[in-house]
Amino acid sequence: MEATDQQPAAPRNTWGGVLTALITDLVPVPFLYFAYALPPDGPWDRQAIYVDQMSSWFAIWASVVILVPQGLLAWLRILRLPWLVVPIACLLLAIGRYLSVR
């Protein structure tokens, strides 16, 4: 049998991609925690509102930043598409919190 020019559907060694996904999925978690754990007492509690907005904003950026390498790994077929669920869920939670605190 001769070798063909076709590439396999997925590389054999995906541990690097899995470790990258697991580590990067933890990045927005502390920001989401602070965004949801410190609710303002009311519209007069500007400091808590600022903390929630800032934490939500950092969680949005962290989620977008982790979508880039995971999207690249999914595009290269090192990871499968379900691995993108966690960063997308973090992004949606952060956007929802940012819009609800305003």
Backbone as ProteinMPNN parsed JSONL, in Angstrom:
{"seq_chain_A": "MEATDQQPAAPRNTWGGVLTALITDLVPVPFLYFAYALPPDGPWDRQAIYVDQMSSWFAIWASVVILVPQGLLAWLRILRLPWLVVPIACLLLAIGRYLSVR", "coords_chain_A": {"N_chain_A": [[0.831, -1.183, 0.0], [0.488, 2.187, -0.787], [1.455, 5.402, 0.468], [-0.897, 7.958, 0.976], [-1.957, 11.308, 0.106], [-3.746, 12.264, 1.86], [-4.753, 13.686, 4.928], [-5.03, 12.555, 8.328], [-8.177, 12.415, 10.127], [-8.033, 13.406, 12.712], [-5.261, 14.457, 14.642], [-2.92, 12.184, 16.176], [-1.798, 12.704, 18.696], [-3.348, 14.398, 20.982], [-3.139, 15.482, 23.459], [-1.774, 17.808, 24.144], [-3.454, 19.78, 23.09], [-5.76, 19.304, 24.596], [-4.85, 19.837, 27.209], [-4.216, 22.556, 26.885], [-6.79, 23.562, 26.406], [-8.1, 22.929, 28.827], [-6.623, 24.415, 30.713], [-6.863, 27.05, 29.745], [-9.596, 27.361, 29.942], [-10.01, 27.938, 32.568], [-9.352, 30.586, 32.945], [-11.346, 32.811, 32.735], [-12.904, 32.279, 34.972], [-12.383, 33.323, 37.703], [-13.009, 36.023, 37.285], [-15.694, 35.906, 36.498], [-16.721, 34.902, 38.865], [-16.319, 37.051, 40.697], [-17.928, 38.907, 39.436], [-20.499, 37.867, 39.733], [-20.692, 37.223, 42.448], [-20.582, 39.481, 44.025], [-23.02, 41.28, 44.345], [-24.585, 44.465, 43.729], [-26.06, 46.583, 46.259], [-28.035, 48.285, 45.523], [-29.091, 50.935, 43.232], [-27.604, 53.02, 44.245], [-25.24, 52.017, 45.162], [-22.508, 52.479, 43.975], [-19.818, 51.634, 43.95], [-19.875, 48.808, 44.118], [-21.244, 48.328, 41.775], [-19.4, 49.24, 39.877], [-17.331, 47.406, 40.34], [-18.61, 45.021, 39.558], [-19.109, 45.621, 36.849], [-16.48, 45.965, 35.898], [-15.356, 43.433, 36.458], [-17.008, 41.841, 34.88], [-16.373, 42.868, 32.375], [-13.638, 42.157, 32.174], [-13.996, 39.387, 32.201], [-15.369, 39.05, 29.805], [-13.385, 39.789, 27.934], [-11.412, 37.888, 28.582], [-12.756, 35.54, 27.898], [-13.068, 35.879, 25.146], [-10.389, 35.916, 24.416], [-9.624, 33.289, 25.074], [-11.181, 31.903, 23.308], [-9.89, 32.174, 20.893], [-7.365, 30.56, 20.771], [-8.562, 28.058, 21.261], [-10.468, 27.906, 19.248], [-8.754, 27.855, 17.055], [-7.433, 25.423, 17.548], [-9.619, 23.727, 17.279], [-10.234, 24.184, 14.621], [-7.979, 23.156, 13.408], [-8.453, 20.568, 13.909], [-7.512, 19.371, 16.195], [-8.788, 19.584, 18.576], [-12.214, 18.853, 19.311], [-15.342, 20.324, 18.263], [-17.188, 20.513, 20.514], [-15.552, 21.349, 22.621], [-15.531, 24.052, 22.519], [-17.722, 24.938, 23.833], [-17.495, 25.681, 26.559], [-15.889, 28.166, 26.642], [-17.643, 29.758, 25.134], [-19.967, 29.688, 26.678], [-19.004, 30.95, 28.993], [-18.491, 33.461, 27.905], [-21.096, 34.284, 27.19], [-22.316, 34.333, 29.733], [-20.794, 36.365, 30.941], [-21.363, 38.582, 29.299], [-24.114, 38.753, 29.728], [-24.156, 39.392, 32.48], [-22.792, 41.829, 32.477], [-24.561, 43.432, 31.013], [-26.788, 43.328, 32.667], [-26.076, 44.669, 34.957], [-25.677, 47.304, 34.348]], "CA_chain_A": [[0.0, 0.0, 0.0], [1.245, 3.427, -0.865], [0.96, 6.5, 1.305], [-1.715, 8.933, 0.25], [-1.793, 12.698, 0.519], [-4.819, 12.643, 2.768], [-4.389, 13.788, 6.334], [-6.025, 11.899, 9.188], [-9.251, 13.291, 10.626], [-7.553, 14.046, 13.937], [-3.909, 14.003, 14.977], [-2.884, 11.135, 17.184], [-1.459, 13.242, 20.011], [-4.193, 15.564, 21.259], [-3.021, 15.867, 24.868], [-1.389, 19.214, 24.218], [-4.662, 20.56, 22.863], [-6.666, 19.125, 25.733], [-4.293, 20.595, 28.334], [-4.412, 23.971, 26.577], [-8.206, 23.879, 26.598], [-8.439, 22.878, 30.253], [-5.98, 25.53, 31.413], [-7.443, 28.328, 29.324], [-10.986, 27.456, 30.402], [-10.014, 28.452, 33.939], [-8.984, 32.004, 32.982], [-12.416, 33.755, 33.075], [-13.668, 31.852, 36.136], [-12.354, 34.269, 38.829], [-13.711, 37.251, 36.916], [-17.13, 35.621, 36.591], [-17.053, 34.765, 40.287], [-16.449, 38.378, 41.297], [-19.053, 39.596, 38.81], [-21.769, 37.349, 40.251], [-20.69, 37.049, 43.906], [-20.658, 40.778, 44.701], [-24.104, 42.074, 43.755], [-24.794, 45.769, 44.37], [-27.24, 46.683, 47.128], [-29.022, 49.091, 44.823], [-28.47, 51.85, 42.273], [-26.72, 53.952, 44.947], [-23.997, 51.318, 45.494], [-21.705, 52.644, 42.763], [-18.577, 50.865, 44.011], [-20.174, 47.42, 43.756], [-21.596, 48.323, 40.351], [-18.146, 49.358, 39.134], [-16.626, 46.127, 40.447], [-19.32, 44.071, 38.707], [-18.863, 45.965, 35.445], [-15.089, 45.695, 35.581], [-15.171, 41.982, 36.446], [-17.694, 41.33, 33.687], [-15.601, 43.279, 31.207], [-12.467, 41.284, 32.126], [-14.456, 38.047, 31.833], [-15.662, 39.085, 28.36], [-12.113, 39.759, 27.194], [-10.759, 36.597, 28.813], [-13.474, 34.535, 27.113], [-12.714, 36.08, 23.739], [-8.99, 35.512, 24.246], [-9.5, 31.826, 25.083], [-11.832, 31.36, 22.124], [-8.96, 32.199, 19.761], [-6.578, 29.321, 20.64], [-9.413, 26.869, 21.181], [-11.022, 27.886, 17.895], [-7.679, 27.409, 16.171], [-7.251, 23.985, 17.764], [-10.773, 23.034, 16.693], [-10.111, 24.313, 13.175], [-6.93, 22.213, 13.014], [-8.979, 19.25, 14.281], [-6.844, 18.818, 17.365], [-9.921, 19.478, 19.501], [-13.516, 18.807, 18.643], [-16.149, 21.527, 18.479], [-17.779, 20.662, 21.855], [-14.633, 22.028, 23.537], [-15.804, 25.49, 22.447], [-18.914, 25.242, 24.619], [-17.136, 26.356, 27.815], [-15.608, 29.59, 26.458], [-18.84, 30.461, 24.65], [-20.849, 29.846, 27.839], [-18.409, 32.012, 29.83], [-18.707, 34.729, 27.209], [-22.509, 34.653, 27.319], [-22.55, 34.702, 31.133], [-20.17, 37.659, 31.206], [-22.138, 39.619, 28.596], [-25.373, 38.887, 30.456], [-23.93, 40.106, 33.744], [-22.434, 43.211, 32.167], [-25.767, 44.148, 30.596], [-27.761, 43.403, 33.748], [-25.59, 45.57, 36.022], [-25.718, 48.683, 33.853]], "C_chain_A": [[0.871, 1.24, 0.0], [0.621, 4.483, 0.042], [0.174, 7.476, 0.442], [-1.478, 10.323, 0.8], [-2.866, 13.144, 1.499], [-4.305, 12.676, 4.198], [-5.439, 13.067, 7.173], [-7.028, 12.91, 9.721], [-8.832, 14.026, 11.881], [-6.139, 13.555, 14.206], [-3.93, 12.998, 16.12], [-2.622, 11.677, 18.582], [-2.252, 14.521, 20.26], [-4.055, 16.046, 22.694], [-2.613, 17.318, 25.027], [-2.589, 20.123, 24.021], [-5.63, 20.479, 24.02], [-6.157, 19.909, 26.943], [-4.435, 22.1, 28.111], [-5.852, 24.39, 26.823], [-8.576, 23.906, 28.08], [-7.85, 24.062, 31.018], [-6.622, 26.858, 31.025], [-8.903, 28.47, 29.735], [-11.079, 28.014, 31.817], [-9.767, 29.957, 34.023], [-10.162, 32.921, 33.353], [-13.172, 33.421, 34.36], [-13.577, 32.833, 37.311], [-13.084, 35.575, 38.518], [-15.216, 37.056, 36.973], [-17.57, 35.482, 38.04], [-17.262, 36.139, 40.916], [-17.617, 39.147, 40.7], [-20.389, 39.15, 39.416], [-21.824, 37.305, 41.777], [-20.838, 38.361, 44.664], [-21.766, 41.641, 44.101], [-24.239, 43.425, 44.463], [-26.071, 45.762, 45.213], [-28.372, 47.469, 46.468], [-28.32, 50.043, 43.872], [-27.517, 52.851, 42.931], [-25.357, 53.329, 45.26], [-23.071, 51.305, 44.27], [-20.422, 51.806, 42.794], [-18.805, 49.405, 43.62], [-20.552, 47.317, 42.28], [-20.345, 48.402, 39.501], [-17.353, 48.053, 39.17], [-17.289, 45.075, 39.555], [-19.064, 44.347, 37.228], [-17.429, 45.642, 35.039], [-14.828, 44.19, 35.514], [-15.827, 41.356, 35.222], [-16.904, 41.661, 32.434], [-14.339, 42.415, 31.071], [-12.858, 39.864, 31.731], [-14.8, 37.973, 30.351], [-14.369, 38.972, 27.575], [-11.39, 38.434, 27.387], [-11.432, 35.494, 27.996], [-13.157, 34.659, 25.632], [-11.283, 35.609, 23.484], [-8.839, 33.992, 24.264], [-10.238, 31.185, 23.918], [-10.863, 31.276, 20.946], [-8.115, 30.919, 19.704], [-7.443, 28.066, 20.548], [-10.088, 26.772, 19.813], [-9.996, 27.418, 16.882], [-7.444, 25.913, 16.32], [-8.416, 23.179, 17.203], [-10.7, 23.073, 15.167], [-9.051, 23.353, 12.634], [-7.288, 20.773, 13.337], [-8.163, 18.573, 15.37], [-7.87, 18.636, 18.472], [-11.196, 19.381, 18.689], [-14.314, 20.05, 19.018], [-16.803, 21.618, 19.854], [-16.857, 21.326, 22.868], [-14.864, 23.533, 23.52], [-17.015, 25.897, 23.279], [-18.563, 26.044, 25.877], [-16.776, 27.825, 27.588], [-16.809, 30.38, 25.948], [-19.812, 30.683, 25.8], [-20.32, 30.935, 28.775], [-18.636, 33.382, 29.204], [-20.154, 35.19, 27.349], [-22.866, 35.045, 28.75], [-21.981, 36.085, 31.446], [-20.925, 38.795, 30.528], [-23.462, 39.834, 29.319], [-25.215, 39.652, 31.753], [-23.605, 41.569, 33.491], [-23.684, 44.024, 31.79], [-26.779, 44.275, 31.731], [-27.346, 44.378, 34.853], [-25.696, 47.028, 35.606], [-26.9, 49.36, 34.366]], "O_chain_A": [[1.872, 1.314, 0.712], [-0.574, 4.454, 0.337], [0.557, 7.772, -0.69], [-0.861, 10.483, 1.853], [-2.877, 14.301, 1.919], [-3.532, 11.817, 4.623], [-6.601, 12.977, 6.777], [-6.758, 14.11, 9.76], [-9.243, 15.167, 12.09], [-5.845, 12.374, 14.022], [-4.858, 12.979, 16.929], [-3.17, 11.16, 19.555], [-1.868, 15.597, 19.801], [-4.791, 16.942, 23.109], [-3.063, 17.989, 25.955], [-2.725, 21.132, 24.715], [-6.253, 21.475, 24.387], [-6.938, 20.571, 27.626], [-4.741, 22.838, 29.048], [-6.104, 25.456, 27.385], [-9.285, 24.805, 28.53], [-8.515, 24.642, 31.876], [-6.894, 27.694, 31.887], [-9.399, 29.59, 29.865], [-12.131, 28.513, 32.216], [-9.96, 30.545, 35.087], [-9.989, 33.761, 34.236], [-14.009, 34.213, 34.794], [-14.617, 33.159, 37.885], [-13.709, 36.162, 39.402], [-15.94, 37.935, 37.441], [-18.671, 35.899, 38.401], [-18.266, 36.369, 41.59], [-18.235, 39.96, 41.388], [-21.298, 39.961, 39.589], [-22.916, 37.347, 42.344], [-21.19, 38.347, 45.844], [-21.482, 42.626, 43.42], [-24.028, 43.51, 45.673], [-27.024, 45.039, 44.924], [-29.536, 47.316, 46.836], [-27.101, 49.979, 43.713], [-26.704, 53.467, 42.241], [-24.415, 54.049, 45.592], [-22.877, 50.275, 43.624], [-19.989, 51.318, 41.751], [-18.012, 48.832, 42.873], [-20.218, 46.336, 41.615], [-20.238, 47.696, 38.498], [-16.775, 47.642, 38.164], [-16.598, 44.321, 38.871], [-18.831, 43.423, 36.448], [-17.193, 45.105, 33.957], [-14.146, 43.725, 34.601], [-15.269, 40.451, 34.602], [-16.78, 40.83, 31.534], [-14.006, 41.987, 29.966], [-12.12, 39.205, 30.998], [-14.554, 36.953, 29.707], [-14.262, 38.159, 26.657], [-10.81, 37.909, 26.436], [-10.756, 34.614, 27.463], [-12.996, 33.652, 24.943], [-11.0, 34.982, 22.463], [-8.003, 33.455, 23.537], [-9.955, 30.04, 23.568], [-11.002, 30.4, 20.092], [-8.137, 30.238, 18.679], [-7.097, 27.121, 19.839], [-10.258, 25.675, 19.28], [-10.321, 26.673, 15.958], [-7.273, 25.21, 15.324], [-8.222, 22.07, 16.707], [-11.064, 22.104, 14.5], [-9.199, 22.804, 11.542], [-6.508, 19.86, 13.066], [-8.127, 17.346, 15.457], [-7.828, 17.655, 19.215], [-11.242, 19.779, 17.525], [-13.987, 20.739, 19.984], [-16.97, 22.734, 20.346], [-17.336, 21.824, 23.888], [-14.424, 24.225, 24.438], [-17.299, 27.088, 23.412], [-19.27, 26.993, 26.218], [-17.316, 28.679, 28.291], [-16.972, 31.549, 26.295], [-20.42, 31.749, 25.896], [-21.091, 31.745, 29.289], [-18.94, 34.349, 29.903], [-20.405, 36.369, 27.602], [-23.632, 35.985, 28.962], [-22.617, 36.881, 32.138], [-21.107, 39.858, 31.122], [-23.889, 40.974, 29.504], [-26.061, 40.481, 32.089], [-24.085, 42.448, 34.207], [-23.832, 45.171, 32.211], [-27.552, 45.232, 31.758], [-28.197, 44.857, 35.602], [-25.795, 47.902, 36.467], [-27.119, 50.533, 34.065]]}, "name": "protein", "num_of_chains": 1, "seq": "MEATDQQPAAPRNTWGGVLTALITDLVPVPFLYFAYALPPDGPWDRQAIYVDQMSSWFAIWASVVILVPQGLLAWLRILRLPWLVVPIACLLLAIGRYLSVR"}
